[in-house]
Amino acid sequence: MTRFSRCFRASPLLLISLTACARAEPPKPDAAGFIVKPYVQLGNVPKMGETESLTILWQTQDTEGDWTVEANGKRFTAKPQRVALVDVTPFRVYRANLTGLSAGKPVPYRVLKAGKSVFSATAMTRKPASAPYKFVVFGDCADNTPGQKAIAYHTYLLKPDFVFITGDIVYSRGLMSEYYTKYFPIYNAETASKTEGAPLIRSTVFLASPGNHDILDRNLDKRPDSLAYYFNWAQPLNGPLTVSGSPNTSTLQGDAAHNAAFVKAAGSTYPVMANFSYDYGNSHWTVLDANPYMNWSDPKLVAWLEHDLASAQGATWRFVGYHHPPFNSSDKHKDDQWMRVIEPILEKYHVDIVFNGHVHNYQRTYPLKFKPTGKRTEDGHVEGDFSLDKKFNGTTVTKPNGTLYLITGGGGAHLYDPAQMHQPETWKPFTVKFVSDIHSLTCVDVTGKTLKVKQIDENGKEIDRFTVTK
């Protein structure tokens, strides 16, 4: 058990010697008072405007402090959100919203405590639609493995404008304690190295869709620091599900005290932040909760998805990100097909690429169209008819007739089915590329109407490359 685990029930003799269960303890603060050092997020700003903004977050012990952030010649107030969970020592998450920033410009910032600078870094605002930009995508990552640290390091070397995580952010249950040991130390390391990670999140915006290891475990009685996704991320709050306990939400499974403490601590993020959308440069991103409790045939969800994609038809590129892949050749998770039901909607609104995780390897489909011929079965199957564009090769033929699906789940957790990459007879007809013996990331360079996509492994070697044009 970790020090964040809830007290176990011991034998009566042992209980006699205990006056109370030990409370879970966050890490000890550093000299500046941080238990989590500052990192940058997009915040609740889905659309780009005349000026840009960023949100800086950090965590401290549960004590009063005079914290501010200085950037762009201004000083911004940092507001604390107290996280007081049952059986977890309280702590505070500070958020400072930096507003009035110029698009596509570096933003040097300093975090001040009682007027004294205790941390500094440089972030970057969103690029305008006319500018080229680069992003990195990976999933299934934070498990404190050599692969995770190597992927963090190579992400740092690529200098992306932002990073998108396709879910299963932290293993194995998305606990606050796991963020402290497996996420923050690697992605906010003081120096960049293949064996330690890199100082990424203090300067680079990370965004994420929630996976099953992030929000599917909701037993707050057993694990009161579950669902830490809702404490640690500051993302747009424009999703369709706003009421706790409503259909298609990660319904809480603790007693009244545990549930109430979590809801109060999560504040405005739960449950709405499980689904959201945002713009970056000339692209629109739609981010979905694909966990098995979701019914993406629900008229309310369908209406929201259609409205979101319809409103983005002015964007040059349309990307969708969620965890469970609908088109997967790996033996692992081959029955998890329920997200196939939205493919006709994505086709209708000309979605270019769907980024998935869940399966811990890399796979690329042909550009495809899919028409379901039946409803989702109890075991997750969705049968249907395929149309595959096998003329597209990403080199001489670069305009796809259909949507490309990438599984980029090799971000750090143990790999799935490494031998299967050498057994193409086991691949589904829609799969054109399959690499399962090494961790990897997806790097996308966007210049106007051209995407250049590379898959880069944990050693920095390119294992796939293709181009998409409009």
C-alpha positions in Angstrom: 0.0 0.0 0.0 1.1 3.5 -0.7 1.1 6.2 2.0 -2.0 7.6 0.3 -3.9 4.3 0.6 -6.9 4.4 2.9 -6.4 2.6 6.3 -6.9 -1.1 6.0 -9.0 -3.0 8.5 -6.6 -4.8 10.8 -7.1 -7.6 13.4 -8.8 -6.6 16.6 -5.5 -6.9 18.6 -3.8 -4.5 16.2 -6.8 -2.1 16.3 -6.5 -1.9 20.1 -3.0 -0.4 19.6 -4.2 2.2 17.1 -6.0 5.3 18.3 -6.8 6.5 14.8 -6.1 5.6 11.2 -3.0 7.4 9.8 -4.0 10.2 7.4 -2.6 10.2 3.9 0.2 12.7 3.5 1.1 14.7 0.4 4.8 15.2 -0.4 6.8 17.5 1.9 7.0 21.0 0.5 10.2 22.3 -1.1 12.1 25.4 0.2 9.7 27.6 -1.7 6.6 25.9 -0.3 5.5 23.9 -3.3 4.3 20.3 -3.1 3.7 20.5 -6.8 5.8 23.0 -8.8 4.0 25.4 -11.2 2.7 24.1 -14.6 0.8 25.6 -17.4 -2.7 24.7 -18.7 -5.1 26.1 -21.3 -7.8 26.8 -18.8 -11.5 27.3 -19.5 -10.9 29.2 -22.7 -12.0 27.0 -25.7 -12.1 29.7 -28.3 -9.3 31.9 -29.5 -9.9 35.6 -29.3 -8.2 38.9 -29.9 -6.0 38.2 -26.9 -5.0 34.9 -25.3 -4.7 33.5 -21.8 -3.0 30.8 -19.9 -3.6 29.2 -16.5 -0.7 28.5 -14.1 -1.3 25.9 -11.4 0.7 24.7 -8.4 0.0 22.9 -5.1 0.9 23.8 -1.5 0.1 22.6 2.0 -3.2 23.7 3.4 -2.0 27.0 4.8 -2.6 30.6 4.0 -0.2 32.2 1.6 0.3 35.4 -0.4 0.8 34.0 -3.9 0.8 35.9 -7.2 2.1 35.5 -10.7 3.9 38.2 -12.6 3.8 38.1 -16.4 3.5 40.5 -19.4 4.2 43.4 -17.1 1.2 42.6 -14.9 0.6 40.9 -11.6 -2.1 38.3 -11.4 -3.9 37.0 -8.3 -3.7 33.3 -7.6 -6.8 31.7 -6.2 -6.6 28.6 -4.0 -9.0 25.6 -4.3 -8.9 23.7 -1.0 -8.8 19.9 -1.5 -10.0 18.3 1.8 -10.8 14.7 1.1 -11.7 12.1 3.8 -8.6 10.3 5.0 -6.3 12.6 2.9 -4.4 15.4 4.5 -5.8 18.6 2.9 -3.8 20.6 0.4 -4.4 23.6 -1.9 -4.4 23.9 -5.7 -3.6 27.4 -6.7 -4.7 28.8 -10.1 -3.6 32.1 -11.7 -5.3 33.1 -14.9 -3.0 35.1 -17.1 -5.1 37.3 -19.4 -4.5 39.9 -22.1 -1.6 37.9 -23.8 -0.6 38.0 -27.4 -1.2 34.9 -29.6 1.8 32.9 -30.5 4.2 34.7 -28.2 6.4 33.5 -25.4 5.2 34.4 -21.9 8.0 34.6 -19.3 6.3 34.3 -15.9 7.4 34.4 -12.2 5.5 32.9 -9.3 5.8 35.2 -6.2 5.3 34.3 -2.6 4.9 37.4 -0.4 6.2 39.4 -3.3 9.4 37.4 -3.6 10.1 35.4 -6.8 10.3 31.6 -6.0 9.8 30.1 -9.5 10.1 31.2 -13.1 9.6 29.7 -16.5 8.5 30.7 -20.0 5.2 29.5 -21.5 3.7 29.9 -25.0 0.2 31.1 -26.0 -1.8 29.4 -28.7 -0.6 30.1 -32.3 -2.9 32.1 -34.5 -4.6 30.4 -37.5 -2.1 31.8 -40.0 1.0 30.4 -38.2 2.6 26.9 -38.4 2.6 24.8 -35.2 3.6 21.5 -33.8 2.0 19.1 -31.4 2.8 15.8 -29.8 0.3 13.0 -28.9 0.7 10.0 -26.7 -1.3 8.1 -24.2 -1.1 5.4 -21.5 1.9 7.0 -20.0 2.6 7.8 -16.4 3.8 4.6 -14.7 7.3 5.7 -13.7 8.9 3.5 -16.3 12.1 4.0 -18.4 9.8 4.2 -21.4 7.7 7.0 -20.0 10.9 9.0 -19.1 12.4 8.5 -22.5 9.1 9.6 -24.3 9.0 12.7 -22.0 12.7 13.5 -23.0 12.1 13.1 -26.7 8.9 15.2 -26.5 11.1 17.9 -24.9 13.6 17.7 -27.7 10.8 18.2 -30.3 9.8 21.5 -28.7 6.0 21.1 -29.4 3.6 23.9 -29.0 1.3 21.6 -27.0 0.9 18.0 -26.0 -2.3 15.9 -26.1 -2.6 12.8 -23.9 -5.1 10.2 -25.2 -6.1 9.0 -21.7 -4.7 6.7 -19.0 -2.7 9.6 -17.8 -1.6 8.1 -14.6 -1.4 4.4 -13.4 -3.0 2.5 -12.1 -6.1 4.2 -10.7 -5.6 7.9 -11.4 -5.0 8.7 -7.7 -3.6 11.9 -6.4 -0.8 9.9 -4.9 0.1 8.5 -8.3 0.3 12.0 -9.8 2.8 12.9 -7.1 5.1 9.9 -7.8 4.5 9.1 -11.5 3.4 12.2 -13.3 4.7 15.5 -11.9 8.3 14.4 -11.2 8.7 13.1 -14.8 6.9 15.8 -16.8 8.2 18.6 -14.6 11.7 17.4 -13.9 14.4 20.0 -13.2 16.6 18.9 -16.1 15.9 16.9 -19.3 17.4 13.4 -19.6 16.3 10.1 -21.0 16.5 8.6 -17.6 14.6 11.3 -15.6 12.1 13.0 -17.9 12.0 16.7 -18.7 10.8 20.1 -17.6 7.9 20.0 -19.9 4.7 21.1 -18.2 6.1 24.3 -16.7 6.4 25.7 -20.2 4.2 23.5 -22.5 0.4 23.2 -22.4 -0.7 19.6 -21.9 -4.3 18.6 -22.6 -5.9 15.2 -22.0 -8.9 13.0 -22.5 -9.7 10.8 -19.5 -9.2 7.1 -19.8 -10.4 4.1 -17.8 -7.4 4.3 -15.5 -8.2 8.0 -14.8 -11.9 8.1 -13.9 -13.5 4.6 -14.1 -12.5 3.8 -10.5 -14.9 5.8 -8.4 -14.9 3.9 -5.1 -14.0 6.8 -2.9 -14.5 4.7 0.3 -11.6 2.5 -0.7 -9.5 5.1 -2.5 -10.5 8.6 -1.4 -7.9 10.3 -3.6 -9.4 8.8 -6.8 -10.5 11.0 -9.7 -7.5 13.3 -9.4 -8.0 14.2 -13.0 -10.6 16.7 -11.7 -8.1 18.4 -9.4 -5.0 18.5 -11.6 -6.3 19.7 -14.9 -7.6 23.1 -16.0 -9.3 22.5 -19.4 -12.4 23.9 -21.1 -15.7 23.4 -19.4 -17.9 23.4 -22.4 -19.0 19.7 -22.4 -22.5 18.4 -22.4 -22.7 16.7 -19.0 -22.9 19.1 -16.0 -24.8 17.3 -13.3 -23.2 14.7 -11.0 -25.0 11.4 -11.1 -26.7 12.0 -14.4 -26.6 9.4 -17.2 -23.2 9.1 -19.0 -21.2 10.5 -16.0 -18.6 8.7 -13.8 -21.1 8.3 -11.0 -19.5 8.4 -7.6 -19.5 5.1 -5.5 -18.5 6.3 -2.1 -20.6 7.0 1.0 -22.1 10.5 1.5 -19.1 11.9 3.3 -16.5 10.8 0.7 -18.7 11.9 -2.2 -19.5 15.3 -0.8 -15.8 16.0 0.0 -14.8 15.1 -3.6 -17.5 17.2 -5.2 -16.6 20.2 -3.1 -12.9 19.8 -3.9 -13.4 19.3 -7.6 -15.4 22.4 -7.8 -16.6 23.4 -11.3 -14.6 20.6 -13.2 -16.8 17.6 -12.2 -18.3 16.0 -14.3 -18.2 18.5 -17.2 -14.5 18.3 -17.9 -14.7 14.7 -19.1 -15.8 16.0 -22.5 -14.8 19.3 -24.1 -13.5 21.1 -27.2 -11.0 23.7 -28.0 -9.4 25.6 -30.9 -5.7 25.8 -31.6 -4.3 27.6 -34.7 -6.3 26.5 -37.7 -7.6 23.3 -36.0 -10.5 22.3 -33.9 -10.3 19.6 -31.3 -13.2 17.6 -29.9 -12.2 15.6 -26.8 -14.5 12.8 -25.6 -15.0 10.5 -22.6 -15.0 7.0 -24.2 -15.4 4.9 -21.0 -17.8 2.0 -21.1 -20.5 3.7 -19.1 -20.8 6.3 -22.0 -23.7 5.8 -24.5 -22.7 7.8 -27.5 -26.0 6.9 -29.1 -27.7 9.0 -26.5 -29.6 11.9 -28.3 -28.2 14.5 -25.9 -24.6 13.5 -26.6 -25.2 13.1 -30.3 -26.7 16.6 -30.4 -23.7 18.1 -28.6 -21.2 16.3 -30.8 -23.0 17.4 -34.0 -23.3 21.0 -32.8 -19.6 21.1 -31.8 -18.4 19.7 -35.1 -20.8 21.8 -37.2 -19.6 24.9 -35.5 -16.0 24.0 -36.5 -16.5 23.8 -40.2 -14.4 27.0 -40.6 -11.4 25.2 -39.2 -8.9 23.8 -41.7 -8.3 20.7 -39.6 -10.6 18.8 -37.3 -9.2 16.4 -34.8 -10.9 14.2 -32.3 -9.3 12.6 -29.2 -10.5 9.9 -26.9 -9.2 6.8 -25.2 -10.8 3.6 -26.4 -10.0 2.9 -30.1 -12.9 1.8 -32.3 -10.5 0.2 -34.9 -7.8 -2.0 -33.3 -5.9 -5.0 -34.6 -4.2 -5.8 -31.3 -5.4 -9.0 -29.5 -5.6 -6.8 -26.4 -9.0 -4.9 -26.0 -10.2 -6.2 -29.4 -13.8 -6.2 -28.2 -13.8 -2.5 -27.1 -15.6 -1.2 -30.2 -18.4 0.9 -28.8 -17.0 4.2 -30.1 -17.7 3.0 -33.6 -21.2 4.4 -33.3 -20.0 8.0 -33.8 -18.0 7.3 -37.0 -20.8 8.4 -39.3 -21.0 11.7 -37.4 -17.2 12.2 -37.8 -17.4 11.4 -41.5 -20.3 13.8 -41.9 -18.3 16.7 -40.5 -15.1 15.7 -42.2 -12.9 14.9 -39.2 -9.4 14.4 -40.4 -7.7 12.3 -37.7 -8.9 10.5 -34.5 -6.2 10.0 -31.8 -6.7 7.1 -29.4 -4.9 5.2 -26.7 -5.9 2.3 -24.4 -4.0 -0.2 -26.5 -0.3 0.1 -25.6 1.3 0.2 -29.0 1.1 2.2 -32.3 -1.4 1.5 -35.0 -2.5 3.4 -38.1 -5.5 2.7 -40.2 -6.2 3.4 -43.9 -8.5 6.3 -44.3 -11.8 4.8 -43.7 -15.6 5.2 -43.6 -17.7 3.0 -41.4 -21.5 2.5 -41.3 -22.9 0.6 -38.3 -25.3 -2.2 -39.3 -26.3 -2.9 -35.7 -26.4 -1.5 -32.2 -23.7 -1.9 -29.6 -23.8 -5.4 -28.1 -23.3 -6.1 -24.4 -19.7 -7.2 -25.0 -18.9 -3.9 -26.8 -19.1 -5.1 -30.4 -20.4 -2.8 -33.2 -20.7 -4.5 -36.6 -20.8 -2.6 -39.8 -19.6 -2.0 -43.3 -16.2 -0.5 -44.1 -14.9 1.6 -47.0 -11.1 1.7 -47.0 -9.0 4.2 -49.1 -6.1 2.0 -50.0 -4.9 4.5 -52.6 -3.7 6.9 -49.9 -0.1 6.2 -49.1 0.9 9.5 -47.4 3.7 10.2 -49.8 2.5 10.5 -53.4 -1.2 10.3 -52.6 -1.9 12.6 -49.6 -5.5 13.5 -49.8 -7.4 10.8 -47.9 -11.0 9.7 -48.6 -12.1 9.0 -45.1 -10.9 9.5 -41.5 -7.5 8.3 -40.3 -7.4 6.6 -36.9 -4.1 6.5 -34.9 -3.6 4.5 -31.8 -0.7 6.1 -30.0 -0.8 4.3 -26.6 2.9 3.6 -26.2 3.6 6.6 -23.9 5.2 4.6 -21.1 3.1 1.8 -19.7 3.9 -1.8 -20.4 3.6 -2.7 -24.1 0.8 -4.9 -25.6 1.3 -7.8 -28.1 4.9 -7.0 -29.2 5.1 -10.1 -31.3 2.0 -9.3 -33.3 3.7 -6.5 -35.3 5.5 -9.3 -37.2 2.3 -11.2 -37.8 0.4 -9.1 -40.4 -2.0 -12.0 -41.1 -3.5 -11.3 -37.6 -4.1 -7.6 -38.4 -7.6 -6.4 -39.3 -8.1 -5.3 -43.0 -8.2 -1.6 -41.9 -4.7 -1.6 -40.4 -1.8 -0.4 -42.5 0.9 0.1 -39.8 1.5 -1.7 -36.5 4.5 -1.2 -34.1 4.1 -2.8 -30.7 7.6 -3.6 -29.5 8.7 -0.1 -28.4 7.3 3.0 -26.8 6.6 5.9 -29.1 4.9 9.3 -29.6 3.2 11.0 -32.5 4.5 14.3 -33.7 2.4 16.5 -36.1 3.7 19.5 -37.9 0.9 21.7 -39.2 1.5 24.3 -42.0 -1.6 25.6 -43.5 -3.3 22.8 -45.4 -0.5 20.3 -44.9 0.1 17.9 -42.0 3.4 16.1 -41.7 3.0 13.2 -39.2 5.9 11.2 -37.7 5.9 8.4 -35.1 9.1 8.5 -33.1 10.2 5.8 -30.7 11.8 6.0 -27.3 15.2 6.1 -28.8 14.4 9.0 -31.1 14.1 6.8 -34.2 11.3 7.5 -36.7 9.1 4.4 -37.2 6.4 5.8 -39.3 5.8 8.9 -41.5 3.0 10.2 -43.7 1.6 13.5 -45.0 -2.0 14.7 -45.3 -3.0 17.6 -47.5 -6.2 19.4 -48.2 
